[in-house]
Amino acid sequence: MSDRYFMDRPIVDSLAVLDGAEAHHLIHVMRARPGTEIVLFDGSGAEFPARVERLGRAEVELSVLGRDEIDRELPRAVTLAVALPKGDRQRWLVEKATELGVARLVPLRTTRSVAQPVQQAIGRLRRAAIEASKQCGRNRLLEIAEPQAWPDFLADTAAEPCRLLAHPAEDAAKSHPLRAAHSTDPVLLAVGPEGGFTDEEVALGTVAGWQPVDLGPRILRTETAAILLAAIFGAS
C-alpha cells in the first residue's frame, strides 16, 4: 500500500496539509501531481481517501474525499515488553510486531540488557512503526512506550489479568502460551535480553503474578521469541 501517508495530527476538515518526511516522499519520490489520489491515516483507526490539490516545495495540500472506518486491529490488546536487541534487529522487531497487530511495545531495562533504549533510538523505532503501518494497512500505530525498568513495569501492570513471561518452566506442559491464546482479554508478553532474565528478575515476575511460558528446547534470539509470542496471540 505505497499510496498510504501518515498525518501526525488529526484529520478533521475537508482540507489537509501534508508536510515533513511524508510530503518529501510524495513530492520527490512518488512525483505526485495535482489530481493524484492517495490514502491518508492519522492513527485514529480510520483512513481518508484524498486528492492532491497543490504541491509546494515542502508541503502538499490535499482535499479529503471521505472517511472510511476500516478496523484491522486484533480482537484483544497485545502489549509486548522486551529488552531490545542490538542494531537493525530493533527495527525488524518493530516492523513485525506492527504487522502482527501488537498494540504497544515497551522497551525494558533489565540486568542483562545489551542495548540501552535512548531517546534517539526510541524516535527511530516510532518512525519504523509508521512505515510498517503504511505497508501493512494498519490505521492505528503501534505505540512505542517510554522505556521502563523491569521492577517498575511489574508494579505498573499488577492489575492486568493475563501476563506471560518467556522463560523455561519446570513443568512445560503447564506453561505453554497456547493455553492463554484463545481469549479476548488484554495480554502482556515479556521477553528478556540475550542471556534471558536473571533468576532474581524471574522471581520478581512470578511473585507479581506473571506466568512463565516455555518456548521450546532451542535457544531463541530476543526478537524471535518476541515475535513467536506475538504471532501466537495475533493469530488467536
Backbone hydrogen bonds in HBPLUS format (Angstrom, degrees):
<---DONOR---> <-ACCEPTOR-->    atom                        ^
c    i                          cat <-CA-CA->   ^        H-A-AA   ^      H-
h    n   atom  resd res      DA  || num        DHA   H-A  angle D-A-AA Bond
n    s   type  num  typ     dist DA aas  dist angle  dist       angle   num
A0004-ARG N   A0001-MET O   3.32 MM   3  5.94 147.3  2.43 122.5 122.2     1
A0039-VAL N   A0003-ASP O   2.89 MM  36  6.01 165.6  1.91 159.8 157.2     2
A0005-TYR N   A0039-VAL O   2.83 MM  34  6.27 149.2  1.93 157.0 167.2     3
A0041-PHE N   A0005-TYR O   3.00 MM  36  6.41 140.5  2.16 157.8 162.2     4
A0007-MET N   A0041-PHE O   2.89 MM  34  6.08 161.5  1.92 150.6 155.8     5
A0064-VAL N   A0014-SER O   2.75 MM  50  4.79 169.7  1.76 130.6 134.3     6
A0016-ALA N   A0062-LEU O   2.92 MM  46  5.23 162.3  1.96 148.6 154.0     7
A0062-LEU N   A0016-ALA O   2.81 MM  46  5.23 159.9  1.85 162.6 166.0     8
A0018-LEU N   A0060-VAL O   2.83 MM  42  5.07 160.6  1.87 154.3 155.4     9
A0060-VAL N   A0018-LEU O   2.82 MM  42  5.07 153.0  1.90 146.0 154.0    10
A0023-ALA N   A0019-ASP O   3.40 MM   4  4.54 160.7  2.44 102.6 104.2    11
A0024-HIS N   A0020-GLY O   3.05 MM   4  6.34 162.0  2.08 153.2 158.8    12
A0025-HIS N   A0021-ALA O   3.02 MM   4  6.20 156.3  2.08 144.6 150.0    13
A0026-LEU N   A0022-GLU O   3.08 MM   4  6.32 160.2  2.12 146.8 152.0    14
A0027-ILE N   A0023-ALA O   2.86 MM   4  6.01 160.6  1.90 156.8 161.7    15
A0028-HIS N   A0024-HIS O   2.82 MM   4  5.65 160.7  1.86 148.5 154.0    16
A0029-VAL N   A0025-HIS O   3.03 MM   4  4.89 141.6  2.18 118.7 129.2    17
A0030-MET N   A0025-HIS O   2.90 MM   5  6.29 159.9  1.94 165.1 171.2    18
A0032-ALA N   A0026-LEU O   3.11 MM   6  5.91 169.8  2.12 161.5 163.3    19
A0036-THR N   A0033-ARG O   2.90 MM   3  5.59 163.0  1.93 148.6 149.8    20
A0035-GLY N   A0052-VAL O   2.82 MM  17  5.24 161.9  1.86 139.9 144.7    21
A0052-VAL N   A0036-THR O   2.82 MM  16  5.33 166.9  1.84 157.7 161.6    22
A0038-ILE N   A0050-ALA O   2.89 MM  12  5.43 156.7  1.95 147.0 154.9    23
A0050-ALA N   A0038-ILE O   2.92 MM  12  5.43 164.8  1.94 151.6 149.6    24
A0040-LEU N   A0048-PHE O   2.83 MM   8  4.93 171.3  1.84 138.3 140.9    25
A0048-PHE N   A0040-LEU O   2.73 MM   8  4.93 164.3  1.76 150.3 154.1    26
A0045-GLY N   A0139-ASN O   3.16 MM  94  4.61 131.6  2.40 136.9 126.3    27
A0047-GLU N   A0068-ASP O   2.97 MM  21  5.35 158.1  2.02 146.3 153.1    28
A0068-ASP N   A0047-GLU O   2.82 MM  21  5.35 176.6  1.82 171.5 171.8    29
A0065-LEU N   A0049-PRO O   2.76 MM  16  5.40 154.9  1.82 147.3 154.1    30
A0051-ARG N   A0063-SER O   2.89 MM  12  5.22 152.1  1.97 143.5 152.7    31
A0063-SER N   A0051-ARG O   2.85 MM  12  5.22 156.3  1.90 153.2 155.4    32
A0053-GLU N   A0061-GLU O   2.83 MM   8  5.59 172.9  1.84 151.9 151.9    33
A0054-ARG N   A0061-GLU O   3.28 MM   7  5.11 162.9  2.31 133.1 134.7    34
A0061-GLU N   A0054-ARG O   2.86 MM   7  5.11 164.4  1.89 154.5 158.8    35
A0056-GLY N   A0059-GLU O   2.78 MM   3  5.14 166.7  1.80 171.2 168.9    36
A0187-VAL N   A0077-ALA O   2.94 MM 110  6.39 160.0  1.98 163.7 169.2    37
A0103-ALA N   A0078-VAL O   2.86 MM  25  5.42 142.5  2.01 141.3 153.5    38
A0104-ARG N   A0078-VAL O   3.35 MM  26  6.73 155.0  2.42 149.3 149.6    39
A0079-THR N   A0187-VAL O   2.94 MM 108  6.30 167.8  1.96 163.5 167.6    40
A0189-LEU N   A0079-THR O   2.83 MM 110  6.13 159.0  1.87 161.8 168.9    41
A0080-LEU N   A0104-ARG O   2.80 MM  24  6.20 164.8  1.82 164.4 166.0    42
A0106-VAL N   A0080-LEU O   2.86 MM  26  6.21 155.9  1.92 139.3 146.9    43
A0081-ALA N   A0189-LEU O   2.71 MM 108  5.98 171.5  1.72 171.9 174.2    44
A0191-VAL N   A0081-ALA O   2.86 MM 110  6.32 152.1  1.94 157.0 166.4    45
A0082-VAL N   A0106-VAL O   2.97 MM  24  6.33 151.1  2.06 152.4 160.8    46
A0108-LEU N   A0082-VAL O   2.88 MM  26  5.35 161.8  1.91 121.2 123.5    47
A0083-ALA N   A0191-VAL O   3.14 MM 108  6.59 149.8  2.23 153.5 162.5    48
A0089-ARG N   A0086-LYS O   3.25 MM   3  5.98 140.1  2.41 142.8 143.0    49
A0090-GLN N   A0087-GLY O   3.09 MM   3  6.02 162.7  2.12 124.7 128.5    50
A0092-TRP N   A0088-ASP O   3.13 MM   4  6.45 164.2  2.15 152.5 156.8    51
A0093-LEU N   A0089-ARG O   3.00 MM   4  6.09 155.3  2.06 139.5 145.8    52
A0094-VAL N   A0090-GLN O   3.03 MM   4  6.39 158.4  2.08 151.4 156.6    53
A0095-GLU N   A0091-ARG O   2.89 MM   4  6.14 163.5  1.91 156.9 161.5    54
A0096-LYS N   A0092-TRP O   3.03 MM   4  6.24 169.3  2.04 155.7 157.5    55
A0097-ALA N   A0093-LEU O   2.92 MM   4  6.02 157.5  1.97 148.4 155.5    56
A0098-THR N   A0094-VAL O   2.94 MM   4  6.04 154.2  2.01 146.4 153.0    57
A0099-GLU N   A0095-GLU O   3.03 MM   4  6.33 162.2  2.06 148.2 152.8    58
A0100-LEU N   A0096-LYS O   2.96 MM   4  6.12 146.9  2.07 145.3 153.8    59
A0102-VAL N   A0097-ALA O   3.01 MM   5  5.38 153.8  2.08 162.6 158.2    60
A0101-GLY N   A0098-THR O   3.10 MM   3  5.29 156.7  2.16 105.9 113.2    61
A0143-GLU N   A0103-ALA O   3.03 MM  40  6.24 174.7  2.03 141.5 140.0    62
A0105-LEU N   A0143-GLU O   2.77 MM  38  6.10 164.4  1.80 175.6 177.4    63
A0145-ALA N   A0105-LEU O   2.91 MM  40  6.07 159.5  1.95 157.1 163.7    64
A0148-GLN N   A0107-PRO O   3.00 MM  41  6.49 154.4  2.06 162.7 170.5    65
A0109-ARG N   A0148-GLN O   2.79 MM  39  5.88 147.4  1.89 143.1 144.0    66
A0150-TRP N   A0109-ARG O   3.13 MM  41  6.00 151.8  2.21 162.8 154.5    67
A0113-SER N   A0110-THR O   3.27 MM   3  5.17 169.3  2.28 106.7 108.4    68
A0118-VAL N   A0116-GLN O   2.84 MM   2  5.78 126.6  2.13 115.3  98.9    69
A0121-ALA N   A0118-VAL O   3.07 MM   3  5.43 119.4  2.46 105.7 119.7    70
A0122-ILE N   A0118-VAL O   3.01 MM   4  6.34 155.8  2.07 152.2 160.0    71
A0123-GLY N   A0119-GLN O   2.94 MM   4  6.18 155.8  2.00 150.8 156.4    72
A0124-ARG N   A0120-GLN O   3.17 MM   4  6.50 152.2  2.25 141.7 148.5    73
A0125-LEU N   A0121-ALA O   2.99 MM   4  6.30 152.0  2.07 148.7 156.6    74
A0126-ARG N   A0122-ILE O   2.96 MM   4  6.24 150.0  2.05 148.8 156.8    75
A0127-ARG N   A0123-GLY O   3.10 MM   4  6.39 151.0  2.19 144.1 151.5    76
A0128-ALA N   A0124-ARG O   2.93 MM   4  6.22 149.4  2.03 141.9 151.0    77
A0129-ALA N   A0125-LEU O   2.93 MM   4  6.23 144.6  2.06 143.1 152.1    78
A0130-ILE N   A0126-ARG O   3.20 MM   4  6.52 148.4  2.31 140.2 147.6    79
A0131-GLU N   A0127-ARG O   3.03 MM   4  6.39 165.1  2.05 154.5 157.4    80
A0132-ALA N   A0128-ALA O   2.91 MM   4  6.09 158.2  1.96 147.9 154.0    81
A0133-SER N   A0129-ALA O   2.95 MM   4  6.09 149.8  2.05 141.1 149.1    82
A0134-LYS N   A0130-ILE O   2.95 MM   4  6.26 154.8  2.02 153.3 160.0    83
A0135-GLN N   A0131-GLU O   3.14 MM   4  6.40 152.8  2.21 143.3 150.1    84
A0136-CYS N   A0132-ALA O   2.95 MM   4  6.13 164.4  1.97 153.0 156.7    85
A0137-GLY N   A0133-SER O   2.98 MM   4  5.67 135.9  2.18 142.7 149.4    86
A0152-ASP N   A0149-ALA O   3.03 MM   3  5.37 117.5  2.44 107.9 123.2    87
A0153-PHE N   A0149-ALA O   2.96 MM   4  6.23 158.0  2.01 159.2 166.4    88
A0154-LEU N   A0150-TRP O   3.01 MM   4  6.24 158.3  2.06 155.3 160.8    89
A0155-ALA N   A0151-PRO O   3.12 MM   4  6.37 156.6  2.18 144.0 149.5    90
A0156-ASP N   A0152-ASP O   2.99 MM   4  6.23 156.1  2.05 149.3 155.7    91
A0157-THR N   A0153-PHE O   3.14 MM   4  6.24 133.1  2.37 144.3 154.9    92
A0160-GLU N   A0157-THR O   3.08 MM   3  5.58 164.0  2.11 119.1 124.1    93
A0188-LEU N   A0162-CYS O   2.95 MM  26  6.30 155.8  2.01 150.5 158.4    94
A0211-GLN N   A0163-ARG O   2.96 MM  48  6.29 172.7  1.96 153.0 153.0    95
A0164-LEU N   A0188-LEU O   2.85 MM  24  6.18 170.1  1.86 164.0 165.1    96
A0190-ALA N   A0164-LEU O   2.89 MM  26  6.28 153.2  1.97 159.5 167.6    97
A0165-LEU N   A0211-GLN O   2.89 MM  46  5.78 166.0  1.91 136.1 139.1    98
A0213-VAL N   A0165-LEU O   2.77 MM  48  5.84 148.6  1.86 150.2 149.6    99
A0166-ALA N   A0190-ALA O   2.93 MM  24  6.13 178.7  1.93 170.6 170.3   100
A0167-HIS N   A0213-VAL O   2.94 MM  46  5.61 156.6  2.00 144.2 151.8   101
A0174-LYS N   A0171-ASP O   3.01 MM   3  5.64 146.5  2.13 115.0 123.9   102
A0175-SER N   A0172-ALA O   3.05 MM   3  5.04 162.0  2.09 105.2 110.6   103
A0214-ASP N   A0175-SER O   3.09 MM  39  5.90 138.6  2.27 123.8 135.3   104
A0179-ARG N   A0176-HIS O   3.12 MM   3  5.93 160.8  2.16 122.7 127.8   105
A0180-ALA N   A0177-PRO O   3.09 MM   3  5.78 149.2  2.19 117.7 124.3   106
A0181-ALA N   A0178-LEU O   3.23 MM   3  4.81 159.0  2.27  95.9 102.2   107
A0183-SER N   A0181-ALA O   3.09 MM   2  5.87 128.0  2.37 106.8  92.2   108
A0196-GLY N   A0193-PRO O   2.72 MM   3  5.07 155.5  1.78 133.5 136.0   109
A0202-VAL N   A0198-THR O   2.93 MM   4  6.26 159.2  1.97 156.6 162.3   110
A0203-ALA N   A0199-ASP O   2.91 MM   4  6.08 158.6  1.95 146.0 152.3   111
A0204-LEU N   A0200-GLU O   2.92 MM   4  6.19 154.3  1.99 145.2 152.0   112
A0205-GLY N   A0201-GLU O   3.01 MM   4  6.25 155.3  2.08 143.6 150.1   113
A0206-THR N   A0202-VAL O   2.90 MM   4  6.19 166.3  1.91 159.5 162.2   114
A0207-VAL N   A0203-ALA O   2.97 MM   4  6.04 162.4  2.00 150.0 155.1   115
A0208-ALA N   A0204-LEU O   3.06 MM   4  6.18 142.7  2.21 137.1 147.2   116
A0208-ALA N   A0205-GLY O   3.10 MM   3  5.04 120.3  2.47  92.2 107.3   117
A0210-TRP N   A0205-GLY O   2.90 MM   5  5.25 164.4  1.92 146.7 141.6   118
A0209-GLY N   A0206-THR O   3.05 MM   3  5.04 156.4  2.10 100.4 107.6   119
A0224-THR N   A0221-ARG O   3.12 MM   3  5.15 119.9  2.49  96.8 112.0   120
A0225-ALA N   A0221-ARG O   2.96 MM   4  6.24 166.7  1.97 163.5 165.7   121
A0226-ALA N   A0222-THR O   2.99 MM   4  6.21 159.3  2.03 150.2 156.5   122
A0227-ILE N   A0223-GLU O   3.01 MM   4  6.08 162.1  2.04 142.1 146.5   123
A0228-LEU N   A0224-THR O   2.87 MM   4  6.00 152.4  1.94 148.5 156.9   124
A0229-LEU N   A0225-ALA O   3.09 MM   4  6.30 167.4  2.11 150.1 152.3   125
A0230-ALA N   A0226-ALA O   2.97 MM   4  6.18 162.6  2.00 146.7 152.3   126
A0231-ALA N   A0227-ILE O   2.79 MM   4  5.85 150.4  1.88 144.3 151.8   127
A0232-ILE N   A0228-LEU O   3.07 MM   4  6.33 153.7  2.14 147.5 154.0   128
A0233-PHE N   A0229-LEU O   3.18 MM   4  6.51 161.3  2.22 153.2 156.9   129
A0234-GLY N   A0230-ALA O   2.67 MM   4  5.68 141.9  1.82 141.6 154.2   130
A0235-ALA N   A0231-ALA O   3.00 MM   4  5.90 139.3  2.17 139.8 146.4   131
A0236-SER N   A0233-PHE O   3.40 MM   3  5.11 154.7  2.46  92.8 100.0   132
